[in-house]
């Protein structure tokens, strides 16, 4: 009986190893054909299967919105706007900032052999933007249900929310890459992120006021152009600096 048990166990372990080898071979073949799309798909599939970040962020947003509703009801327009972007900041920290920190050092070495560093960084940014954009739309839905819907220009606010997702994702993905290569030091991300994220949130909040209040906002296009240039600068810095961190 024991011999049959051990033989079955060895057979299952061998089958498991063959399955893992076949999956790794398939992944490497996809990486050689389209490494960028393969990395984005891999991260999205892992996120969908685990769902830790998804449900954790939904619980956080739901609890925050419900607590604000119980304490003060439906707030004023400017307070609603400020609460929304502060919530988006913590959503980005909980979901996007872990994109590099959750990767093991041995996995970094494996990626180093099959993909370019710029491709890896840009794939992480696209994954972070997709994840944060979905979370932002869910947050907007919860805010609208419990805290009212003071938005006048819905389309414009959704566009600003998408731009905010790109901005926060680019910032925290780049900072997460720096922290991951600095011995997984998450405190470094917090120290470097505060002076960068603060002006980004202020610009996003001021841009969103145009979609909420009917009052004319002078210099709106200049502020929008400044935010887009800041996003482009962060992405360019990441593309330039990350290859040097990749070699460490």
Protein Blocks (a to p, Z undefined) as FASTA:
>chain_A
ZZmmmmmmmmmmmmmmmmmmmmmmmmmmmmmmmmmlmmmmmmmmmmmmnommmmmmmmmm
mmmmmmmmmmnopadfklmmmmmmmmmmmmmmmmmmmmmmmpcfklmmmmmmmpcfklmm
mmmmmmmmmmmmmmmmmmmmmmmmmnopabfblmlmmmmmmmmmmmmmmmmmmmmmmmmm
nooiaklmmmmmmmmmmmmmmmmmmmmmmmmpmcdcehklmmmmmmmmmmmmmmmmmmmm
mmmmmmZZ
